[in-house]
């Protein structure tokens, strides 16, 4: 395997985006920045009522940070993560599948999110 140059590394570090087709239109889903991923992982919004890490809450928080409008800006605030968690499972499944692909999460990591970003 060849070593990358700085310029090649900068290209690799560019956040990837994907258009997700939904029943009535489409949205853009972006790969999370390292900072967004770590902040979502450690956020109180990713914890359950006992203060324990919740993979479901983490995934929905990552989703609200990743869904972009046509203008490329976030559509949802962090506090709206519950709205996504309680939304249509067909909608949520499509969004989460794109997030998993873009962020390189395995099925186990996305489901349990036990793999610490540290």
C-alpha positions as a Markdown table, in Angstrom:
| # | Residue | x | y | z |
|---|---|---|---|---|
| 1 | Unk | 0.0 | 0.0 | 0.0 |
| 2 | Unk | 1.3 | 3.4 | -0.9 |
| 3 | Unk | 1.7 | 6.3 | 1.5 |
| 4 | Unk | -0.5 | 9.3 | 0.9 |
| 5 | Unk | 0.8 | 12.8 | 0.4 |
| 6 | Unk | -0.5 | 15.8 | 2.4 |
| 7 | Unk | -2.6 | 16.8 | -0.6 |
| 8 | Unk | -4.1 | 13.3 | -0.9 |
| 9 | Unk | -4.8 | 13.3 | 2.9 |
| 10 | Unk | -6.7 | 16.6 | 2.5 |
| 11 | Unk | -8.9 | 15.0 | -0.2 |
| 12 | Unk | -9.5 | 12.0 | 2.1 |
| 13 | Unk | -10.6 | 14.3 | 4.9 |
| 14 | Unk | -13.3 | 16.0 | 2.9 |
| 15 | Unk | -16.7 | 15.2 | 4.3 |
| 16 | Unk | -18.7 | 13.0 | 2.0 |
| 17 | Unk | -22.4 | 13.6 | 1.2 |
| 18 | Unk | -25.1 | 11.4 | -0.1 |
| 19 | Unk | -28.6 | 12.2 | -1.4 |
| 20 | Unk | -31.3 | 10.1 | 0.2 |
| 21 | Unk | -34.5 | 9.5 | -1.7 |
| 22 | Unk | -37.6 | 9.5 | 0.5 |
| 23 | Unk | -41.2 | 9.0 | -0.3 |
| 24 | Unk | -42.0 | 12.6 | -1.1 |
| 25 | Unk | -38.6 | 14.0 | -2.0 |
| 26 | Unk | -34.9 | 13.9 | -1.1 |
| 27 | Unk | -32.5 | 15.2 | 1.5 |
| 28 | Unk | -28.8 | 15.4 | 1.7 |
| 29 | Unk | -27.0 | 13.4 | 4.4 |
| 30 | Unk | -23.4 | 14.4 | 5.3 |
| 31 | Unk | -20.6 | 12.4 | 6.9 |
| 32 | Unk | -20.0 | 13.7 | 10.4 |
| 33 | Unk | -16.9 | 15.7 | 11.2 |
| 34 | Unk | -14.7 | 14.1 | 13.8 |
| 35 | Unk | -15.7 | 16.9 | 16.2 |
| 36 | Unk | -19.4 | 16.4 | 15.6 |
| 37 | Unk | -19.1 | 12.6 | 16.0 |
| 38 | Unk | -17.2 | 13.0 | 19.3 |
| 39 | Unk | -19.5 | 15.7 | 20.6 |
| 40 | Unk | -22.6 | 13.6 | 19.8 |
| 41 | Unk | -21.0 | 10.5 | 21.4 |
| 42 | Unk | -20.3 | 12.4 | 24.7 |
| 43 | Unk | -23.5 | 14.5 | 24.7 |
| 44 | Unk | -26.1 | 14.3 | 27.4 |
| 45 | Unk | -28.6 | 13.9 | 24.6 |
| 46 | Unk | -26.9 | 10.5 | 23.9 |
| 47 | Unk | -27.7 | 9.2 | 27.4 |
| 48 | Unk | -30.7 | 7.4 | 28.7 |
| 49 | Unk | -32.7 | 8.3 | 31.9 |
| 50 | Unk | -30.0 | 6.6 | 34.0 |
| 51 | Unk | -27.2 | 8.6 | 32.5 |
| 52 | Unk | -25.9 | 5.6 | 30.5 |
| 53 | Unk | -24.9 | 5.8 | 26.9 |
| 54 | Unk | -27.8 | 5.0 | 24.5 |
| 55 | Unk | -27.0 | 3.8 | 21.0 |
| 56 | Unk | -30.4 | 4.8 | 19.8 |
| 57 | Unk | -30.2 | 8.3 | 21.1 |
| 58 | Unk | -26.6 | 8.7 | 19.8 |
| 59 | Unk | -27.8 | 7.5 | 16.3 |
| 60 | Unk | -30.7 | 10.0 | 16.3 |
| 61 | Unk | -28.4 | 12.8 | 17.5 |
| 62 | Unk | -25.9 | 12.0 | 14.7 |
| 63 | Unk | -28.8 | 12.0 | 12.3 |
| 64 | Unk | -30.0 | 15.5 | 13.2 |
| 65 | Unk | -26.4 | 16.7 | 12.8 |
| 66 | Unk | -26.1 | 15.0 | 9.4 |
| 67 | Unk | -29.3 | 15.9 | 7.6 |
| 68 | Unk | -28.8 | 18.9 | 5.4 |
| 69 | Unk | -31.2 | 21.0 | 3.3 |
| 70 | Unk | -30.8 | 22.0 | -0.3 |
| 71 | Unk | -28.8 | 25.0 | 0.9 |
| 72 | Unk | -26.2 | 22.6 | 2.6 |
| 73 | Unk | -27.2 | 23.7 | 6.1 |
| 74 | Unk | -28.4 | 21.6 | 9.0 |
| 75 | Unk | -32.2 | 21.1 | 9.0 |
| 76 | Unk | -32.5 | 20.1 | 12.6 |
| 77 | Unk | -31.2 | 21.3 | 16.0 |
| 78 | Unk | -29.8 | 18.8 | 18.4 |
| 79 | Unk | -32.9 | 19.1 | 20.6 |
| 80 | Unk | -35.0 | 17.7 | 17.7 |
| 81 | Unk | -33.3 | 14.3 | 17.9 |
| 82 | Unk | -36.3 | 12.8 | 19.7 |
| 83 | Unk | -38.5 | 13.9 | 16.7 |
| 84 | Unk | -36.4 | 11.7 | 14.5 |
| 85 | Unk | -36.4 | 8.8 | 17.0 |
| 86 | Unk | -40.2 | 8.8 | 17.0 |
| 87 | Unk | -40.6 | 9.3 | 13.3 |
| 88 | Unk | -41.5 | 6.7 | 10.6 |
| 89 | Unk | -39.3 | 3.7 | 10.8 |
| 90 | Unk | -39.0 | 3.6 | 7.0 |
| 91 | Unk | -37.8 | 7.2 | 7.0 |
| 92 | Unk | -35.4 | 6.7 | 10.0 |
| 93 | Unk | -34.0 | 3.4 | 8.5 |
| 94 | Unk | -33.1 | 5.1 | 5.2 |
| 95 | Unk | -31.4 | 8.0 | 6.9 |
| 96 | Unk | -29.5 | 5.8 | 9.3 |
| 97 | Unk | -28.3 | 3.5 | 6.5 |
| 98 | Unk | -26.8 | 6.5 | 4.7 |
| 99 | Unk | -25.2 | 7.7 | 8.0 |
| 100 | Unk | -23.7 | 4.3 | 8.6 |
| 101 | Unk | -22.2 | 4.2 | 5.1 |
| 102 | Unk | -20.8 | 7.7 | 5.2 |
| 103 | Unk | -19.3 | 7.3 | 8.7 |
| 104 | Unk | -17.9 | 3.8 | 8.2 |
| 105 | Unk | -20.0 | 2.3 | 11.0 |
| 106 | Unk | -20.5 | -1.4 | 11.1 |
| 107 | Unk | -23.9 | -2.8 | 11.9 |
| 108 | Unk | -22.8 | -3.6 | 15.5 |
| 109 | Unk | -21.3 | -0.1 | 16.0 |
| 110 | Unk | -24.4 | 1.6 | 14.7 |
| 111 | Unk | -26.7 | -0.5 | 16.7 |
| 112 | Unk | -24.8 | -0.6 | 20.0 |
| 113 | Unk | -22.4 | 2.3 | 19.4 |
| 114 | Unk | -20.1 | 0.7 | 22.0 |
| 115 | Unk | -17.0 | 1.7 | 19.9 |
| 116 | Unk | -15.7 | 4.8 | 21.6 |
| 117 | Unk | -14.5 | 7.5 | 19.2 |
| 118 | Unk | -11.5 | 8.1 | 21.4 |
